[in-house]
Structure formats: structure tokens, C-alpha cells
């Protein structure tokens, strides 16, 4: 057990010293908070898996502070990948590339010959990487399988006394993890949607594919979030479809036993007089707000033991909505509110 220290962005140099010593420090990004360790220190990387309770065949994203840092480890950077780096880095795009043999341990890669690289748009974290002088692995800084952390408080809740420090830069802006694009194959494929959309990428490099491959039990996933349960609170989440009748939702809630979490936009929350059973959480004014607040809402209800069901508003899976619905579907296990009407 270690004492977890909260660092301000001005104290990044102290956090960097901990990274250099092989200790774990959670860091902010524009998407979610990550759990950092020296990517070149295998012992430190193994501690990341232990702290999170993360399966060892779930590869880690390597965070860098320059393209030059990627060049130290990547076998090559294809022309299309460089175009995307020029356009979206620093930012919410993770790019999978083949790596030079022996440059990063199998603990980082999950035993694969590829690594996912990201150059985050968050100055304190870029300062951390530069001060430490090494790339930093950074899965979400939470207990594996739970909703991702979008504040330092969320990290502290899950990992207090398990990691050396947390850099507190306030709430994240995007709220859902980065887009993961596999550039190690002939045809680029989005393995995980994020704020950088399919259309955004195609505007730069032309046609790409969306992953529809289901990872088998004995198969190592190329990116996080492809194989194991993710983003799930203790309560069962139900998706309220974009075209749902909210009057039917209100009527169902009026008959529900005990409190039920209700996550919806301000427009929806103001559209009805909700029964006392509805414990409301605002997703804001639209898809950007909803993406930023999704994990916060799931975590808020996770701390209320009396909440056993959460109804959460769905959006059309276009643009940022694709990333939002990807996370919400995983959180709910693909379960929709309409299924409650048949019980």
C-alpha cells in the first residue's frame, strides 16, 4: 500500500520523478484520466495491470509527446498515418503501428507486434512525458470494467493507496476515450470510435473501415475495449432509444419499486413531471455534453446502493454519437428500456 499524492499541474516535475522511479501516476487527458507508468519499464507496466485488476492480454496505449518519440519504436510510419498525425495530433486519435522488435515489452503489447500510440491534447501530461523522458502507458485510471474516470476524484475513489500520485487538472472535456485506428494493416480500420470520427479521418486519407470483428476468448485484442466488459456500474443500465416515447418512460417509472437512475438531456428532463422514483442526472444540452458527462453519471449512481437500475438516453450513432453509443452499449450490455416493458 502506498500513499496517493494529489499533484497540481504546476507540480508535474515531482510526478515525473515518480514515473522515473517506476511508480504509477494517474494523469489527465482531454478524454479521460489515464494510469501512467514508464512504458520502457516492464516491472512498472506490470503494476498497472495489478492496480487496475486488468487482464494481461489487454494491450496498453502508449502516450507520447512528439512524433519523434513514436519513431523510436515504430517499424515505420506510413504516409497516411503521418497525414493523420499532422491533422489530429495532439488530440483524441490513437494510431496502431507495427513496432521494431525488442523495443517494447510484451507486457505493453499483449504479445502482439503492434502498439497503439497517442499524443494527447493536454499540456500537463505532455509536460509529464517530457519531464520523465519516456513514453508513458496509459489505460483509463479506474478499476477494470468500471466507468472510466473523468475527474481526479474518480481516480482517487478507485485507486487510492494503490498508486503513487494523481495529477489533478479538473474535469476532462471530451469524456469518452480516444478513437483507435489500426494502421498496421493494408486497410485502416477503426477499432474503437471516439471524438475523431470516421468522416474526419476519411476527409484526410480516404476510405477506412469500421471494425465488426468479435474477439474470441483465446484471441488477444489489438485495442482496449474490444474483448472484456467495460464501463459498467453495479446497477443494470438500460438504453432509452433515440426515438423512444418518454411518456412511456415516465409511466413505467411511476410504477417502479424504489429509486431508478434517469440520465437524460435537459430538454428531456424538463419535458415531464417525473415521479419521485426518478433520481435525475442531467446529460446537458446535446451529444457533446452527454459524452462528457456519461461516465460521471454512471459513477454518481454507482455510489448510491439503493439504485439498481439506470435508464440512460441514447443518441443516433453518427459523429460523436457513435462513440457515445459504443460506450453506452457496453455499459448496458446491449440492453434497452423497451425490454422492461415486456416484463
GIBEL-V199801 format. One record per run of one state. SS is the DSSP state (A for helix, B for strand, O for the rest). FROM is the first residue (numbers start at 1). TO is the last residue. If there is no record, write none. Layout:
ss:SS from:FROM to:TO
ss:SS from:FROM to:TO
This chain:
ss:O from:1 to:4
ss:B from:5 to:8
ss:A from:9 to:20
ss:O from:21 to:24
ss:B from:25 to:27
ss:O from:28 to:33
ss:B from:34 to:38
ss:O from:39 to:41
ss:A from:42 to:52
ss:O from:53 to:57
ss:B from:58 to:58
ss:O from:59 to:60
ss:B from:61 to:63
ss:O from:64 to:66
ss:A from:67 to:71
ss:O from:72 to:73
ss:B from:74 to:74
ss:O from:75 to:78
ss:A from:79 to:88
ss:O from:89 to:92
ss:B from:93 to:99
ss:O from:100 to:105
ss:A from:106 to:109
ss:O from:110 to:113
ss:B from:114 to:118
ss:O from:119 to:122
ss:A from:123 to:132
ss:O from:133 to:135
ss:B from:136 to:140
ss:O from:141 to:151
ss:A from:152 to:159
ss:O from:160 to:164
ss:B from:165 to:168
ss:O from:169 to:178
ss:B from:179 to:182
ss:O from:183 to:188
ss:B from:189 to:192
ss:O from:193 to:197
ss:A from:198 to:205
ss:O from:206 to:208
ss:B from:209 to:210
ss:O from:211 to:220
ss:B from:221 to:221
ss:O from:222 to:235
ss:B from:236 to:240
ss:O from:241 to:245
ss:A from:246 to:255
ss:O from:256 to:259
ss:B from:260 to:264
ss:O from:265 to:265
ss:A from:266 to:269
ss:O from:270 to:277
ss:B from:278 to:282
ss:O from:283 to:286
ss:A from:287 to:302
ss:O from:303 to:308
ss:B from:309 to:313
ss:O from:314 to:319
ss:A from:320 to:332
ss:O from:333 to:335
ss:B from:336 to:336
ss:A from:337 to:342
ss:O from:343 to:343
